[in-house]
Amino acid sequence: MAPITSPERSGSSPESLAARIRGEYSEMPGLHLTFPQACRLWHLDPASCQSVLHTLIEEHFLTRAADGAYVALPTPRAAGSIPLKAASRPRTVTALALRRPA
């Protein structure tokens, strides 16, 4: 297992770390991490992990669940999206008359 480090020691900027965490949550809908799990997953010391999670909460990307776990907030696109299969319905096609210039 990789040693726990701060973003500065690992060569990552806080911005790139936040982008990586956003990507993890986007790739795994429903990801639900406790603070210790987040520290282990991203190989961060507690202070660095707390800082980046706090930033993502302030950006309204993450929130804390009732049990204290960190979960992603639904994005406007995701909240209003409908699975393609559920959205498909028979469509009627109407013919359009094309006019030629006189």
C-alpha contacts under 8 A as a table, 3 or more apart, distances in Angstrom:
res1	aa1	res2	aa2	distance
2	A	43	H	6.75
3	P	43	H	6.66
4	I	39	C	7.95
4	I	40	R	7.57
4	I	43	H	4.65
4	I	44	L	4.93
4	I	45	D	5.44
5	T	9	R	6.13
5	T	10	S	6.30
5	T	43	H	6.21
5	T	44	L	4.94
5	T	45	D	5.38
6	S	9	R	5.35
6	S	10	S	6.31
6	S	44	L	5.53
6	S	45	D	5.70
6	S	48	S	5.61
7	P	10	S	5.13
7	P	11	G	6.13
7	P	12	S	4.90
7	P	13	S	5.96
7	P	14	P	6.30
7	P	17	L	7.27
7	P	44	L	7.31
7	P	48	S	6.91
8	E	11	G	5.31
8	E	12	S	6.00
8	E	13	S	6.54
9	R	12	S	7.66
12	S	16	S	6.21
12	S	17	L	6.35
13	S	16	S	5.24
13	S	17	L	6.23
14	P	17	L	5.03
14	P	18	A	6.11
14	P	52	V	6.88
15	E	18	A	5.11
15	E	19	A	6.20
16	S	19	A	4.96
16	S	20	R	6.11
17	L	20	R	5.01
17	L	21	I	6.24
17	L	52	V	7.57
18	A	21	I	5.11
18	A	22	R	6.16
18	A	52	V	6.24
18	A	56	L	7.11
19	A	22	R	5.06
19	A	23	G	6.18
20	R	23	G	5.03
20	R	24	E	6.30
21	I	24	E	5.01
21	I	25	Y	6.32
22	R	25	Y	5.24
22	R	26	S	6.06
22	R	61	F	7.74
23	G	26	S	4.97
23	G	27	E	5.99
24	E	27	E	5.22
24	E	28	M	6.13
25	Y	28	M	5.17
25	Y	29	P	6.09
25	Y	30	G	7.67
25	Y	31	L	6.02
25	Y	71	V	7.96
25	Y	72	A	6.47
26	S	29	P	5.92
28	M	31	L	5.68
30	G	71	V	7.11
30	G	72	A	7.51
31	L	71	V	6.19
31	L	72	A	7.43
32	H	69	A	5.94
32	H	70	Y	5.74
32	H	71	V	5.10
33	L	36	P	8.00
33	L	37	Q	5.70
33	L	38	A	5.87
33	L	69	A	5.09
33	L	70	Y	5.19
33	L	71	V	6.86
34	T	37	Q	5.16
34	T	38	A	6.22
34	T	68	G	6.72
34	T	69	A	4.34
34	T	70	Y	6.15
35	F	38	A	5.13
35	F	39	C	6.29
35	F	50	Q	7.95
35	F	69	A	6.77
35	F	70	Y	7.38
36	P	39	C	5.11
36	P	40	R	6.28
37	Q	40	R	5.16
37	Q	41	L	5.98
38	A	41	L	5.08
38	A	42	W	6.16
38	A	49	C	7.27
39	C	42	W	5.61
39	C	43	H	5.64
39	C	44	L	4.92
39	C	45	D	6.37
39	C	46	P	6.32
39	C	49	C	5.85
40	R	43	H	4.93
40	R	44	L	6.65
41	L	44	L	7.98
44	L	48	S	6.12
44	L	49	C	5.60
45	D	48	S	5.55
45	D	49	C	6.14
46	P	49	C	5.10
46	P	50	Q	5.94
47	A	50	Q	5.17
47	A	51	S	6.19
48	S	51	S	5.09
48	S	52	V	6.35
49	C	52	V	5.39
49	C	53	L	6.09
50	Q	53	L	5.23
50	Q	54	H	5.95
51	S	54	H	5.17
51	S	55	T	6.27
52	V	55	T	5.01
52	V	56	L	6.29
53	L	56	L	5.09
53	L	57	I	6.22
53	L	62	L	7.59
54	H	57	I	5.07
54	H	58	E	6.23
55	T	58	E	5.09
55	T	59	E	6.25
56	L	59	E	4.99
56	L	60	H	6.32
56	L	61	F	5.35
56	L	62	L	5.54
57	I	60	H	4.99
57	I	61	F	5.80
57	I	62	L	4.66
57	I	63	T	5.57
58	E	61	F	7.62
59	E	62	L	7.64
60	H	63	T	7.04
60	H	73	L	6.98
61	F	72	A	5.76
61	F	73	L	5.58
62	L	70	Y	6.40
62	L	71	V	5.50
62	L	72	A	4.33
62	L	73	L	5.42
63	T	70	Y	5.78
63	T	71	V	5.56
63	T	72	A	6.21
63	T	73	L	6.31
64	R	67	D	7.69
64	R	68	G	5.31
64	R	69	A	5.44
64	R	70	Y	4.78
64	R	71	V	6.20
65	A	68	G	5.11
65	A	69	A	5.23
65	A	70	Y	6.27
65	A	71	V	6.58
66	A	69	A	7.41
74	P	78	A	6.07
74	P	79	A	5.62
75	T	78	A	5.07
75	T	79	A	5.84
76	P	79	A	5.14
76	P	80	G	6.26
77	R	80	G	5.53
77	R	81	S	5.98
78	A	81	S	5.14
82	I	86	A	6.68
82	I	87	A	6.15
83	P	86	A	5.42
83	P	87	A	6.25
84	L	87	A	5.07
84	L	88	S	6.20
85	K	88	S	5.48
86	A	89	R	7.98
